[in-house]
Amino acid sequence: MLTPILATPDPYRAADEFVASGWTLVFATPPDSGDPLAAVELHGAQVLLGVDTEQFLPAAARDHRGAGVQLYVEVPAEQLGAVHAAHEAPGPVVDRAWGVRAFTVTIAGYSFMVATRPEP
């Protein structure tokens, strides 16, 4: 399993943004823990939300948060419409040449492609 940790200005606020888009909050450390971290999930795909301190995302790179990376999340075909509707400002659902239906959406500054599982 590969679980990315996305650098955010505020992991708790970022988690709220994901949850508002239909994702599930898996956990969040207590705000006073000294280690701000949250995890969210959509149909089994998890991402961790961490901080964008200098150690993880230098100030000069923050305007380019997530540049060149798109996170791919598969959902059951019968759920794609509901997942699409739950996201704020998603792109259109389109048929991709490799046999999936998908849409893109940006959450917390990161690009996601949400797609159906390919037909066997």
ABEGO torsion letter per residue (X at the ends): XBBBBBBBABAAAAAAAAAAAGBBBABBBBAAAGBBBBBBBBGGBBBBBBBABAAABBAAAAAABGBGBBBBBBBBAAAAAAAAAABBGBBBBBBBAAGBBBBBBBBGGBBBBBBBBBBX
